[in-house]
Amino acid sequence: KNGGSHGGVIKYDVLKGLYKLEFAVDGEVHFMTFEDVLSVLPKSWFGKQARAHQARVIHSLARAAHAACYLGIGNKPIQVAPLLSEKFTEPGDYKMCCKAPDYSEWLTAMIKEIKELEK
């Protein structure tokens, strides 16, 4: 059961150590390790551990966003929504940065870094 959707194990790939699962609602297929299978089972120890880890990550992100807002007091207000976006990129060079969908955030960060280095 994954998110209220029932599924079943179709086969196991011994060489890759992956289970092939097919979900009944939409026929979607996933390849998962044994640990990943356990993490989606609601009553398994791995599932409880995965949910606890997810809660810690969300808590850490909220604390980081709070700290960013606090540090922005007296400066230009910080927009929290981009900090929580899942669309961050990690360009390898300036050319890639200019093409990134989050270019404006990278430009702001680069200007801030340059100003810090000039001090």
Number of C-alpha atoms within 10 A of each C-alpha: 13 12 8 7 10 12 17 13 15 12 12 16 11 8 6 10 11 18 20 15 19 18 17 13 10 10 10 10 15 14 19 17 16 12 11 15 20 17 19 17 15 14 10 13 11 17 18 16 12 16 14 12 12 12 12 12 12 13 12 12 14 15 12 15 19 13 11 16 16 13 12 13 10 7 9 8 12 15 12 14 8 13 16 14 9 7 10 15 13 10 14 8 8 12 9 12 18 14 10 17 12 16 16 12 14 19 14 10 12 13 11 11 11 10 10 9 8 6 5
